Amino acid sequence: MEMTHEVFNQPAPLVDYNLFDTNRPLRDALKFNAPALQLAQLQELGTTLGSAGMQMHARLANIHTPELHTHDRFGRRIDEVEFHPSYHALMTAAVGAGLHGTPWTGTSASPHVLRAAGFMLFTELEPSILCPISMSYAVTPALRGNAAVYAGWGPKLGSLWYDPALKSFKDKPGVTMGMGMTEKQGGSDVRANTTRAVRDGSDAWGERYAITGHKWFFSAPMCDAFLVLAQTPAGLSCFFLPRVLPDGARNAIRIQRLKDKLGNKANASSEVEFDGATAWLVGEEGRGIPQILEMGTMTRLDCALGTSGLMRQALSIALNHTSQRSAFGKPLIEQPLMKNVLADLALESEASTALAIRLARAFDHPDDEHERLMARLLTPVAKFWICKRGSHFAQEAMECLGGNGYVEEGGEGIMARIYREMPLNSIWEGAGNIMALDLLRGLRKGDAVAGLAKELAPARGQHAALDRLADALPARIEAMASEVEARRLAQDVALAVQAALLVQTAPAAVFSAFCDSRLGGDWGQTFGTLGAGTDFDSIIQRAQPR
């Protein structure tokens, strides 16, 4: 057969590089928020996650999606989900890196910041397997509401060993946990839940109940146990519900089907029914909502971290492609319009990283009044704004690759996976309106005006547009009586805090361009509309993954 053409001008894939060492915005954010943090663990993780072998596992785990087996071949109910071996390889790596329950028992001076940086790096490789990782992180402190259960399960939630087998926790070196909150009729309104709990005695794990009902979104159903909400005579309560009971029998958790989702393909999200399933009370009866809100704060942090990680990976792929691909006589990255797009994406990615890591810092200082207030205010703000920007960001980064970015194959096929994943973090754990309402609730707790003033103080006098926004925020916060404007307030608080962080962590070119565009009005309605005076080359060079 004759050769019809030679293949050239096709970029080499972005592979076998260190995700951490090449991420200068993340490194600078860590230096600012946790200056004493030891980085060796993150450097090692960065090498692992950037390898061809781990990229292969991420691809295979998404191609060979989870399969539900409700019964064995003899007709016995088993309710098991089968995963491709690559899924387990990824889970082994995530647990081994301590991205789940380890910050609660860690010895690092900044365990939550350390874990946040690792979580962001892992998201660049594969986000969907991090669902059980994130839930294990969030439920660990809540589980202390049942001291007897926590005594047995707590240490194993912090273990660096992953064991996928469905067996008693006593026979496993490490465990994972999930959460079950949402029902068909209620969604985010968990007070509308109908699943009921009937007291069934007590034992070594405390007050025991029989749970009957359903959960509409029940992710990672092969976790070893779950915290679920159910109604009792005292109101909505929180319960510990294991897959395998202390006597070795399987609990009455019936997996009805797996969700067929837009993205998040490697993760099994299910619909389940509880047929008198055995569970133990966690905390006080009727106090389920406060416990859920506490757990939600941590999973919302992970939404902001995860979207920031996806932004970074999408930007890295776009930079890798445009640096090698030529059009109209020179590399794409040297074309003026492409420079504008790439620099604009780099600004968004760095600002998101700065805000997400700043939020993680708040969790490392729970005894500090200002940090507690920032955790309360910045969690819904970061979750709202960063996640809202994600889908638009991914579409623009995909466009940098042209048709190659839309194809689900090869190294650049990662971009299509990122695009399908992006909307999830905005929806999961409360969509945009829920976050805006949560901000309003946070404003009523503590002196929000003084707290934000302290947070913005280091940036005062550095940019006129930022000063104008900071001057206007106190009156807007104090007058915020209507829910209608809550989204705009969340947006503006996010932008102000991002700008204040960038002046402390980023070069002047990044800070100035961010304020000029996001706050000063020198920007259009889409990425790639920065003003002509922007230092495009400096911003792009700082973001390069090589």
N, C-alpha and C positions, 0 to 999 in steps of 0.2 A: 504494500500500500504506500502511495506517495505521501510525503509530508505536505500538508496544506498550509501550515503556518508555524512560526516559532512563537512560543509563549514568552513574553517579556513585559516589563512595566507592571508586574504584579507584586505587591509588597510581601516580604517575608513575614510570617506571623509573629506576634509578640509572645515569646515563650522563653523559658529558661532565663529569667531575670529575677532580681530581688524586689518584691513588691514594696518592702519597707525602706530599704536604702535609697530607692529612687523617688520616694514620696516626700519631697521637701516640705510641702505644707503640713503634712501629718507630723513630721519630725519637729517642725517649729512649734506646732500646737502642743506637742508633748513637752517640749522644753519650757514653754510658758506655764502650762497648767500643772506639770509634775516635774520640776527641774531635777529632783533627786532620783528619778526613775531609772532603773537599770534596763538597758535596751537590748541586751544580748538575746533574750528570749524572742523579742520581736524580729530581730535580724534573722535568727534561725527560722522563724516561722515564715518570714518573707521569702526566703530561699525556697522553702518547701512548697509554698503556695504558688510560686511562679514557675514551677517545674512542668515539663511536658507530661510527666506521669500523673500529676495531680489534675492537670487540665483534662487529661483523658478520662479520669474518674468522674469529673464534673460532667463531661459530655455524656458518658455512658449512663450515669445516674438519671439524667434527664431524658435520654432516649428510651431506656428500659424502665418504664415507670412502675410504681408499686402495683401489686395485684392482690386483690382481696380473695381469701378462701374462707367462706362461712362455715363449711362442713368438711370433714375428712371423707375418705373414700368409703367409709362404713356408715356414713350418715350422721356421725356425731358432730355436734356444734363445736367449732374451734375458734372462729372469729380471729383469724390471723391475717396479717398483711405480709406478703413476701416482697423483699427488696432485692435489687441487683447487688452483687458483691461490691460494686463501686460505691454504692450508698454507704455501706458499712465501712469502707475504707475512709470515706470522707468523715463519717461520724467519729471514727477512731482518731482521726487527726484533730478534729474540733475539740473532743473531750480531752485528748492528750495535751492540747494547748491551754486547757483550763478556761474555756470560754463559757462554761455553764455555771456551776455553783461555787467555784473556788474563791471568788472575791470575798465571800462571807467568812471564810476561814483563812484567807491568804495572809502572808507575812510581809508583802510589799508595802511600802509607805503609801502607795497610791494604787491599791488593787483594782478599783473600778475603772480608773483611767487606763491601766495596763490591759485589763480585759477588754475595754472599749476599743482600744487600738487594734488588738488582735481580732476582735469581731469585725471591724471594718475591713481589715486585710482579708479575712476569710470570705467576706461577702464578695470581694472582687473575684474570687475563684468560683464560689457556688453559694448562693444565698438560701436556697429552699431547704437544705438539710439543717439550717440553723434554727428552724422553728422549735424543735424539741430542746435545742440548746438554750434558746432564749427563755422558753417557759421554765426550764429547770432553774435558770438564774433568778427568775421572778418569784417562784414559789418557795424557794429555800427559806427566806426569812419568815414568810407567812406560816410555814409549817411549825414554827416555834409555838404557835397557838395551841398545839397539842404536844406537850413535852415528852410524853411517852413515845409517840410516833417519831418525833424529831430525834430522839436519842438513838433510835435504830437506823433511821433513814438519812439523817443529816450528814453524817460522815461519808456515806456512800454517794450522796449528791455532790460532794466535793472531790470525789475520787477522780484520778486521771485515767481510769480504766473504763473502757466501753465494752459491754457484754450485751449483744442483741437477743439473747435467748429469753424466751418467755417462761420464767421459772421464779421461784421464791426469791425475794430480795436477800434472804439469808445466804443463799448459794451464789451470789453475784458480787464481784469486786467493786462494781459501780452501778449506779442506776440513773435513769432519767425520769422526769415528771412533766406532765402536761396540765392543761386547764380545760374545763368544760363549763362555759357560761351561757352561750348564745342558744336561744330556742327560736323555733319558726315564727312565733307570733310576736316576739319582742325585739329581736336584734339587739341594738345597744341598750334598749330599755329593759334591763334584766329584772326590774321589779315586776314585769309582766310574766315572769317565768311561772310555769305550772308544775314542773317536776316537784314531787313531794317526798318528804322524808318522814318515816314513822319510826319512833324509838323502838329498839329491839334489844334492850339490855345494856350491859356494860362488861368490859373485860380489861385486860392489861393495857389496851390502847385507849381506854376511856369510854365515853358514851357512844354506843353503837346504834346505827340506824339502817333501815331498809329503804333504798332509793328506787322510786318508780317514776318513769318519765322518759324524756328524750333530750338530746342536744343536736342542734342543727349544723353547727360547725365544731367539729371535734378533731383537731389536728393531731397528727402523730399518735394514732391510737395504739401503737405498739410500745409506748412508754410504759414504765413499770407501775406508775400510779398517776393519779390526777387529783387536783383540787376542783370540786364542782359546787355549783350553787343549787340549792333545793329549798322548798318552802317547808317551814315547820309552824306549829301554832304561834311561835314567837316572831315569825317573819322569815325573810330570806336568810339562809345560813350557809356556812362554808363547811365542806366535808372532804375528808381524805378517802379516796376510793382507789384501792390497788387492783391491778389486773389479776394477780394471784393472791389468794387469801392466805392467812397464816398457816392453815392446815394443808396447804398445797393445792387446794381446789381452785379452779378458775372462777372468777367473779362473773356475775350475770350482766356482762356488758355485751350487747348484741350490735355488731357493726352491720348496718343496713346496706350501705354502699359507700364508695369513695367518690368524692367530688371530681368532676371533669372541669378543670380550671383553665383559665387563660394562660397562666404561667405557674411558677412554683411547682413544677412537674415532679421533681424528685421527692417532694414531701407528700405523704398520704394525709389528706384532709377528708374526714369521714362524717357520716350521719350515724348516730348511735341511739339505741334505746336501752334503758335500764329496767330490768324485770326483777324488782326486789333485790337489786345489787346491794352488797354490804359495804357500809362506809362508816367512818368515825368523825365525830364533830371536831372541828378545828376552831378554836376561839369560842366566843360566847354565842349561844343560840340567838338568832335574830340580828346578828352583827355581820352578816355576810358582805354587805355593800362596802363598808370601810375597808375590809380585807381585800376585796377585789380592786378597789381604787388604789391601794398600796401596791398591789402586784402590777396593775395597769401602768403605774408610773414607770416601772422598770422595763416593761415590754415596749412602752412608747419611746423610751430612750433608745432601745434597740431598733425601732423603726427609723429614727433619725440617723443612727449610726449606719444601719444597713443601706439606706438610700444614699448617704454620703459615700459609702464604699462603692456602690454601683455607679455613681457619678464619676468617681475616680477611674474606675475600670473603663467606662465608656469613653472618657476623655483620653485615657492612655491608648486605647485602640485607635481612636481618631487621629491622635498625634503620630502614632506608629505608621498608620496608613498614609497620611498626607506627607510625611517626611520622605517616603519612598516612591510614591506615585506621582508621575509627571503628567501635565496637561498644558497644552498651548505653549510649549517650549520651556517650561521650568517646573520644579516640584510644586505640588499643590500648596504646600505650607508657605511658599514664597508668594503666592497670589494674594493681592491685597484683601479681597473679600474673604478668602479663607482665613487669613490672619485674624481678621475681625471676629469671625465665628469662633475660632479656636481660643483666642484670648478671652472672649466673653464666657465661653464654657469654663475656662480655667478659673476665672473670677468666681463663678458660681460654685464650682467644686471646692475651691479653697475656703470660701465663706461658709459653706455647709460643714466642712471638716472642722473649722474653727469653732462653730457653734456647738456641734455635737460633742466634741471633746471637752469643751467648757462645761457642758451640762453633766458629763460623766464626772468631772471634778467635784461637782456639788455632792455627789453620792459618797465621796471619800471623806466628807467632813460633816457628818450628820449632827455634830454637837455645836456647829457654828451657826448662829442665827441667820446671818446673811446667806450662807450656803443653803440652808433649809428653805429660805424664801426663794432663792434662785431655782432650786429644784422644783418648787411648786409652780413658779411662773414660767420658767423656760422649758419645762417638759412639754406642755401643750403647744407652746409657741414653736419650738424646734420641730416637733412632730408635724404640726400643721404646715409650716412654711417649707421646710426641706423636702418633705414628701410631696407637697403640691408641685414643687419645681421639678421633681424627678422625671415625670413622663415627658414633659416638654424638652427637658435636657436630653433624654435618651433619643428622642426623635431627631433632634438637631445633630447629635453625634452620629447617628446612623446615616444621616444625609451626607456627612463628610465622606462616607465610604461609597456613596452611590448605591447601585444595585447589589454590589457585593455585601453590603451591610444588611440587606433584606433577606439574604439567603441563610438558611439554617445549617450550613455546612462549613467545616474547616475552622481555622483560627478566628476569622472575622465573623463567623457564624455566632460567636459569643454575643455579638451586638444584638442580634434578634432575640436571644434569650434574655438579655438585660431589658430590652424594650417590653417584653411580655411580663417581666417581673416587676417593673417599676410601679404600676398602679397599686400593688398589693399593700405596701407599707402605708399608703395614704388611707386605705380602707380598714386594715387590720387594727384592732384595739381602739376603734373610734375614728370615724371619718372626720372630714374637715369641720363640719358644724359642731360635732361633739367636742373637738379640741378648742374651738372658739368659745364655747360655753364653759369649758373647763377653765380657760383663762379668766373668764369673768368671775368664776367661783374663787379662783386663786387671788384675784385682786382684793377680795373681801377679807383675806386672811393675812395679817401682817401689814406693814407699811410698804406697799408696793411702790409708791412714788419715791420714797427714800431709798429703797433697795435698788431700783433701776437707776436712780441718780448716781448712786455709788458705783454701779457697774459701768456707767457711761463716762464717769468723771475723767479717766485717763485719756479720753479722746477729745475732751473739750478744747476748743480753740484750734483743732487740727484741720477742720474742713467746715466751711460755712454752711453747707447743706445739712451736715450732721448736727451742727449746733442748732439750726432751725428746728429740726425734727425733735431733738432732745428738749428744746425749750417748750415745744407744744405738747409733749406727752403727758406731763402732770395734770394739766387741765382736762385733757381728754380722758385720762384714767378716772379722775374724780367725778367727771360728768357722765361716765359710762353707765347709763341706766337702761339703754335699749340694746337688745340682742342683735338688732339689724346691722350695727356697725362693728360687731365683735370680730369679724374676719379681718376687716381693715386694720383694726388695732393689733391683732395678732401678727399680721404682715409687717406693720411698721415697727413693732417692738423687736421682731426678728431682725429686720434690716438694721435697726439702730445698734443692737448688740453685736451683730456680725461686723459692722463697721468699726465699733469700738475695739473688738478683738483684733481685727486686721491691722489697726494702727500699732498694735503691740506685738504682733507676730509675723507680719508680712512686710516685704519691701515697700517703699513709698509708691512705686509704680502700681502695685496691686491695690493699695489702699485708696489712692487718688482715683484710679479708674473705677473702682467699686462705688465710691461716693458720688463721683460725677454722673455715673449712669443710673444707679439704683436710687439715689437720693436727690441728685441735682437736676434730673430731667434731661440729661444729654444722652438719651437712649430712646430706641423705638419700642415697638410692641413685640419684638422677637429677638432671639439671640443674633449677634453679628451686626449690631447697630451702635457700637461704641463710637465715641467722637473721634475725629481725625487726629486729635492731639494725644491719643493714647499711646503709651510705650508698648506696642504690641509685641515686639521681639523679646523684651525682658520678661513679660508675663508668660509668653509661650515657653521660653527657655526654662523658666522655673518649674513649669508643669511637666516637662519631658520625662517619660518613663525610662529612658535610656541614658 
